Amino acid sequence: MGTVHARSLDPLPMSGPDFGVHGDDAELVEVEPETKQEVLENKDVVVQRVHIDGLGRTKDDLLGYEIAEVFTATNLIDVMKKSHEAREKLLRLGIFRQVEVVIDTSDGEDALSNGVDVTFEVAELRRLTGSYNTMVGNNEGSMVLGLKLPNMLGRAEKLTFQFSYGTKETSYGLSFFKPQPGHFDRNLSINMYKVSGQFPWSSLRETDRGVSTEINFPIWKTNHTLKWEGVWRELGCLARTASFAVREESGHSLKSSISHAMVIDTRNSAILPRRGALLKINQELAGYTGGDASFLKEDFEIQLNKRLFWDSVLSTSLWGGLLVPIGDQPSCIADRFYLGGPTSVRGFSMYSIGPQSEGLYPMFNILLGDYLGGEAYWAGGMHLYTPLPFRPGRGGFGDLFRTHFFLNAGNLCNLNYGEGPRAHLQKLAECIRWSYGAGIVLRLGNIARLELNYCIPMGVQSGDRICDGVQFGAGIRFL
């Protein structure tokens, strides 16, 4: 359940330098105003030496890749620019608390008349660091405690332990992260985790215990992730009123899968972009490396953002996915797609679109079904973001808010794979749910965003649960 395109439970994100200082926080390069530098400002210079002061356990060969471009600078302005870029690369490694740059003229017997020295003054992170913060998921919040051993072996390796306690999900995990020296975007991570979650829309409780290995690497303008994952899943009923279909799914299962993800992201922001595009394609194959689950799963996400007049932004997005069981075994409720709610098709309750079981609620003698997910879905959205009327707080706090007008549509169903592609498209085009409305969006930095919308759901089918009127949403991924 989690998000509409992913597994039911996801462990904490542990890859990358998620703690410490990042390159985006970098300040301008410090240049000491000496007379000789002023003379050299418009002349060619030669970078003779690069010093790194303050190193302890960090290996020299790791930093050589990050500062190599400084030696190619040909004038003082170029030295300043390349030194600043090298500083950002050093901060991106996640092993330094502080990095400062000093550019000075060369001295000594071998000093050239136009030679300069660049000095990086660094302060390493402690061997053990901790953190306490909050994390916003799709309409849920959690408290996150973390311990990290940065730069564990001297080449930007990282060992991380995180514990998260949330409103619907509790998890903890141990992760080891290893980048390739000189190519930080190419990295390897190994994870061990346990995640427990509750999904009231399906009367389901799930506990996952797993291990995974990920390799991340860029190719041209794309970023790729290859992943193997082995998960021991325990499904149980969340309530006594759980339907027979959910009870039938209860028990233990083992999933072993290989997946691949490709991402092209040119957006200026992942939370509330004003320009750029996103293309994300995921494939997952389960069963060929062992386990009980056997399926092929494909899903994609497309988003386009265009800045218009009066600082407004037009955004369009399209999601879609297909799950094909392999063999005679039907798909598991934990692997299917889910749709609906304030982060996807607004105006509908959380994951309340699509196939539903029939369950008898004994007290009132009425049918109350559990949502079972579907094997195919699509969802599309069109949004217009504008500044607040009269621009209160312009240039400050007011810029975090945007007025939001939207039109969403989508459908989720199961397919009979013997009928052919035309029948599949026809079924996905039937019983389309859609909604429209307006509201206010609040951007919480580059972490998450909040929405308060007035929604008018349309195309409502029997069994759908709607939220006609005001609906609140919080998360990091919105349709």
C-alpha positions in Angstrom: 0.0 0.0 0.0 2.5 2.8 0.8 2.3 4.7 -2.5 0.3 3.8 -5.6 3.2 2.5 -7.6 5.3 0.7 -5.0 5.3 -2.2 -2.6 3.0 -2.2 0.3 5.8 -1.4 2.7 9.0 0.5 2.1 12.0 0.6 4.4 13.6 3.9 5.4 15.6 5.6 2.7 19.2 5.2 3.8 21.3 5.8 0.7 23.3 8.9 0.1 24.6 11.6 2.5 21.2 12.3 4.1 22.8 13.9 7.2 25.3 16.7 7.4 26.0 19.6 5.1 25.2 19.5 1.4 26.6 21.4 -1.5 23.4 23.5 -1.8 24.4 25.1 1.5 27.7 26.2 0.2 28.8 29.8 0.7 30.9 32.0 -1.7 34.6 31.3 -2.0 36.8 33.3 0.4 39.5 35.2 -1.5 42.1 37.2 0.5 42.4 40.7 -1.1 46.1 41.0 -1.8 47.6 43.5 -4.2 49.2 40.8 -6.4 45.9 39.0 -6.8 44.3 42.2 -8.0 47.0 42.6 -10.6 46.5 39.0 -11.7 42.7 39.2 -11.9 42.6 39.7 -15.6 45.8 37.7 -16.4 46.5 34.0 -16.9 47.5 32.1 -13.8 48.8 28.6 -13.0 47.5 26.6 -10.0 50.7 25.2 -8.6 49.5 23.5 -5.4 46.3 22.5 -3.8 46.4 21.9 0.0 43.8 20.2 2.1 44.2 21.0 5.8 42.4 19.3 8.6 42.3 15.7 7.4 42.2 12.9 9.9 40.9 9.5 8.8 40.0 10.5 5.2 42.2 9.0 2.5 44.0 11.4 0.2 43.2 9.4 -3.0 39.4 10.0 -2.5 39.8 13.8 -2.4 42.1 13.8 -5.4 39.2 13.1 -7.7 37.1 15.9 -6.3 39.7 18.6 -6.6 41.3 17.6 -9.8 39.5 20.2 -11.9 41.0 23.1 -9.9 44.4 22.4 -11.6 42.8 23.1 -15.1 41.9 26.7 -14.2 43.6 29.3 -16.4 42.7 32.6 -14.8 41.8 33.9 -11.3 38.1 34.0 -12.0 38.3 30.4 -13.3 40.2 29.4 -10.1 37.5 30.8 -8.0 34.7 29.1 -9.9 36.4 25.7 -10.0 37.4 25.9 -6.3 33.8 26.6 -5.4 32.7 23.6 -7.5 35.3 21.4 -5.7 34.0 22.7 -2.4 30.5 21.6 -3.3 31.8 18.1 -4.3 33.6 17.8 -1.0 30.5 18.7 1.0 28.4 16.3 -1.1 30.6 13.4 0.2 28.8 13.8 3.6 32.1 13.4 5.5 32.9 17.0 6.3 31.1 19.4 8.7 32.7 22.4 7.1 34.8 23.3 4.1 36.4 26.7 3.5 38.6 27.8 0.5 41.5 30.2 0.6 43.3 31.3 -2.7 46.7 32.9 -2.3 49.8 33.6 -4.5 52.4 30.9 -4.6 55.6 31.3 -2.6 58.9 29.4 -2.3 61.8 28.9 -4.6 59.8 27.2 -7.4 57.0 29.8 -7.3 56.0 31.2 -10.6 55.2 34.9 -11.1 51.6 34.0 -12.0 51.3 30.9 -9.7 48.6 30.5 -7.1 47.9 28.0 -4.3 44.5 26.9 -3.3 43.9 25.7 0.3 40.8 23.7 1.4 40.3 23.9 5.2 38.1 21.1 6.2 36.5 19.9 9.4 35.6 16.2 9.5 32.4 14.9 11.0 32.8 12.9 14.3 33.1 9.2 14.0 29.6 8.7 15.4 26.8 11.2 14.8 23.1 11.1 15.7 20.0 12.8 14.5 16.4 13.3 15.5 13.8 14.6 13.0 10.3 14.1 11.6 9.5 12.6 8.2 6.3 13.2 6.2 5.0 10.3 4.1 1.8 10.0 2.1 -0.7 11.4 4.6 1.2 10.2 7.6 4.0 11.4 9.8 6.7 9.7 11.7 9.5 10.3 14.2 13.0 9.2 13.0 16.0 8.5 15.2 19.3 7.8 13.5 22.9 6.9 14.3 25.6 7.1 11.6 29.2 6.2 11.3 30.3 8.6 8.5 33.5 8.0 6.5 33.8 4.6 8.2 36.8 3.3 6.2 38.2 6.7 5.0 36.6 6.8 1.5 33.1 8.2 2.2 31.6 4.9 3.3 28.7 5.2 5.7 27.0 2.8 8.2 23.5 4.0 9.2 21.0 2.8 11.7 17.5 4.3 11.7 14.4 3.8 13.7 11.1 5.3 12.7 7.8 5.4 14.6 4.8 6.7 12.7 1.1 6.9 12.8 0.6 3.8 10.6 4.1 2.4 10.2 7.1 1.4 12.4 10.4 0.4 11.0 14.1 0.1 11.7 17.0 -0.8 9.5 20.8 -1.0 9.1 22.4 0.2 5.9 25.9 0.3 4.5 26.7 2.8 1.7 29.8 2.8 -0.5 30.4 5.3 -3.3 32.9 4.9 -6.1 35.8 7.4 -5.6 35.5 10.2 -8.1 32.0 9.2 -9.2 29.7 9.8 -6.2 26.6 9.0 -8.2 27.9 5.5 -8.7 27.4 3.7 -5.4 26.5 0.5 -3.7 24.2 0.0 -0.7 23.3 -3.0 1.4 20.3 -2.8 3.7 18.7 -5.0 6.4 15.3 -3.9 7.7 12.1 -4.7 9.5 8.9 -2.7 8.7 5.5 -3.0 10.3 2.5 -1.2 8.9 -1.3 -1.0 9.3 -3.6 -0.5 6.3 -7.2 0.1 7.6 -8.6 0.5 4.1 -7.8 -3.2 3.6 -8.2 -4.4 7.2 -4.7 -5.6 6.8 -1.6 -5.7 9.0 1.8 -6.4 7.4 5.3 -7.0 8.8 8.3 -7.2 6.4 11.7 -8.5 7.3 14.2 -8.2 4.4 17.6 -7.6 2.9 18.4 -5.7 -0.3 21.3 -4.7 -2.4 21.3 -1.6 -4.7 23.6 -0.4 -7.3 23.1 3.2 -8.5 24.8 4.6 -11.6 24.2 7.4 -14.2 24.2 6.8 -18.0 24.2 10.0 -20.0 21.3 12.1 -18.7 19.6 9.2 -16.9 20.0 7.7 -13.5 19.6 3.9 -13.0 19.1 1.6 -10.0 19.5 -2.1 -10.0 18.2 -3.9 -6.9 17.8 -7.3 -5.5 15.5 -7.8 -2.6 14.5 -10.7 -0.4 11.5 -10.2 1.9 9.8 -12.4 4.4 6.3 -11.0 4.6 3.8 -11.7 7.4 0.2 -10.7 6.6 -2.6 -10.6 9.2 -6.1 -9.2 9.8 -6.2 -5.7 11.4 -9.8 -6.0 12.5 -12.3 -8.7 13.5 -14.5 -7.5 10.6 -11.9 -8.3 8.0 -13.4 -9.9 4.9 -12.8 -13.5 3.9 -10.7 -12.3 0.9 -8.2 -10.6 3.3 -8.2 -13.6 5.7 -7.4 -15.8 2.8 -4.3 -13.7 2.1 -3.1 -13.9 5.7 0.0 -15.9 6.6 3.7 -16.0 5.7 5.2 -15.6 2.2 8.7 -15.0 0.8 9.4 -12.6 -2.1 12.7 -12.5 -3.9 12.8 -10.0 -6.8 15.1 -8.2 -9.1 14.1 -4.6 -10.1 15.4 -1.8 -12.3 14.5 1.9 -12.2 15.4 4.6 -14.7 14.9 8.3 -13.9 15.3 11.5 -16.0 14.6 14.5 -13.8 15.2 18.1 -15.0 12.8 19.8 -12.5 14.1 22.6 -10.4 12.4 21.1 -7.3 11.0 17.7 -6.5 8.3 19.0 -4.1 6.7 22.0 -6.0 8.5 22.4 -9.3 8.1 25.5 -11.5 9.8 24.1 -14.6 11.3 20.9 -16.0 10.1 17.3 -16.5 10.3 14.0 -14.8 10.3 10.5 -16.4 10.5 7.4 -14.1 10.1 3.8 -15.2 10.2 0.8 -12.9 10.4 -2.9 -13.6 10.3 -5.7 -11.1 10.6 -9.4 -11.7 9.8 -11.8 -8.8 10.0 -15.6 -8.6 13.0 -16.5 -10.7 15.4 -16.1 -7.7 13.2 -18.0 -5.3 10.3 -17.2 -3.1 6.5 -17.7 -3.2 5.6 -14.6 -5.2 6.0 -14.8 -9.0 5.1 -11.8 -11.1 6.2 -9.1 -13.5 5.4 -5.6 -12.5 5.8 -2.4 -14.6 4.9 1.2 -13.7 5.8 4.7 -14.9 5.5 8.3 -13.9 5.6 11.4 -16.2 5.4 15.0 -15.1 5.7 18.2 -17.1 5.9 21.7 -15.6 5.7 25.0 -17.6 6.0 28.5 -16.1 3.3 30.8 -17.4 2.6 34.5 -16.9 2.1 36.2 -13.5 4.4 33.7 -11.9 1.9 30.8 -12.4 2.8 27.2 -13.3 0.9 24.7 -15.3 1.7 21.1 -14.3 0.5 17.9 -15.9 1.2 14.3 -14.8 0.4 10.8 -15.8 0.9 7.5 -13.8 0.3 4.0 -14.9 1.1 0.4 -14.0 0.6 -3.3 -14.8 1.1 -6.4 -12.7 1.2 -9.7 -14.5 1.2 -12.9 -12.4 3.5 -15.7 -13.6 2.2 -19.2 -13.3 -1.0 -20.4 -11.7 -0.5 -18.4 -8.5 -2.7 -15.3 -8.2 -1.2 -12.0 -7.3 -0.8 -11.1 -3.6 -2.7 -8.2 -2.0 0.7 -6.8 -0.9 2.0 -6.5 -4.5 -1.0 -4.9 -6.1 -1.5 -1.2 -7.0 -3.7 1.1 -4.9 -5.3 4.4 -6.0 -7.3 7.3 -4.5 -6.8 9.8 -1.8 -5.4 13.3 -1.3 -2.0 12.5 -2.9 -3.5 10.9 -6.1 -7.1 11.1 -7.2 -8.3 13.8 -4.8 -11.9 13.8 -3.5 -11.7 10.0 -2.8 -10.7 8.5 0.5 -7.3 6.9 0.9 -6.9 4.0 -1.6 -10.6 3.6 -1.9 -10.9 3.1 -5.7 -11.0 -0.3 -7.4 -11.8 -3.9 -6.5 -13.5 -4.4 -3.2 -14.5 -7.5 -1.1 -17.8 -7.9 0.7 -17.7 -8.0 4.4 -20.6 -8.0 6.9 -20.5 -5.5 9.7 -22.4 -7.4 12.4 -23.6 -4.4 14.6 -25.5 -2.7 11.8 -26.0 -5.6 9.5 -24.6 -3.8 6.5 -21.9 -4.6 3.9 -18.6 -3.0 4.4 -15.9 -4.2 2.0 -12.1 -4.2 2.1 -10.1 -2.7 -0.7 -8.0 -5.4 -2.4 -6.0 -3.4 -4.9 -5.8 -4.0 -8.6 -3.4 -5.4 -11.2 -3.6 -2.4 -13.6 -4.2 1.3 -13.1 -3.7 4.7 -14.7 -4.1 8.2 -13.2 -3.7 11.7 -14.7 -3.7 15.2 -13.4 -3.6 18.8 -14.5 -2.8 21.6 -12.1 -2.5 25.3 -12.1 -0.4 26.9 -9.4 -0.6 30.6 -8.8 0.6 33.0 -6.2 -1.7 34.0 -3.3 -4.1 36.8 -4.1 -2.5 40.2 -3.5 0.9 38.4 -2.8 1.0 38.7 1.0 4.5 38.1 2.4 6.1 38.4 -1.0 9.8 37.7 -1.0 9.5 35.8 2.3 7.1 33.4 4.1 4.3 34.1 1.6 6.3 32.5 -1.3 5.9 29.1 0.4 2.2 29.2 -0.3 0.5 28.7 -3.7 -3.1 28.7 -4.8 -4.0 25.4 -6.5 -6.6 24.5 -9.1 -6.7 20.8 -10.2 -8.4 18.2 -12.4 -7.7 14.5 -11.6 -8.8 11.3 -13.2 -8.0 7.6 -13.0 -9.1 4.0 -12.8 -7.9 0.8 -11.2 -9.0 -2.7 -12.0 -8.0 -6.4 -12.6 -7.5 -7.7 -16.1 -8.2 -11.0 -17.8 -4.9 -11.5 -19.6 -6.4 -13.9 -22.1 -8.5 -11.1 -23.7 -5.8 -9.1 -25.4 -4.6 -5.5 -25.3 -7.8 -4.0 -26.8 -10.0 -5.5 -24.1 -7.5 -4.3 -21.5 -7.7 -0.7 -22.7 -11.4 -0.8 -22.9 -11.7 -2.0 -19.3 -9.3 0.7 -18.0 -11.5 3.3 -19.9 -14.6 2.1 -18.1 -15.9 3.6 -14.9 -13.4 6.4 -14.8 -13.3 8.3 -11.5 -12.4 12.0 -11.7 -12.5 15.1 -9.6 -11.8 18.8 -9.6 -11.4 21.6 -7.1 -9.1 24.2 -5.6 -7.1 24.8 -2.5 -3.9 26.0 -0.9 -0.4 24.4 -1.1 2.3 24.9 1.4 5.9 23.9 0.5 8.0 22.6 3.5 11.4 23.3 2.0 12.6 20.4 -0.2 11.2 17.9 2.3 7.4 17.7 1.7 4.3 19.7 1.0 0.9 20.1 2.5 -2.4 20.6 0.6 -5.8 21.8 1.8 -8.3 21.4 -1.0 -12.0 21.7 -1.6 -12.8 18.6 -3.8 -15.7 17.7 -5.9 -15.6 14.0 -6.8 -17.3 12.7 -10.0 -17.7 9.4 -11.7 -18.2 7.7 -8.3 -18.8 3.9 -8.5 -20.5 1.6 -6.1 -18.1 0.8 -3.2 -16.0 4.0 -3.6 -15.6 6.1 -0.5 -15.5 9.8 -1.3 -14.4 13.0 0.5 -16.8 15.5 -0.9 -15.6 18.9 0.4 -12.4 19.8 2.3 -9.6 17.3 2.1 -6.1 17.5 3.7 -3.0 15.9 2.2 0.6 15.6 3.2 3.4 13.9 1.4 6.4 14.0 -1.0 4.8 12.6 -4.1 1.5 14.0 -5.6 -0.3 13.3 -8.8 
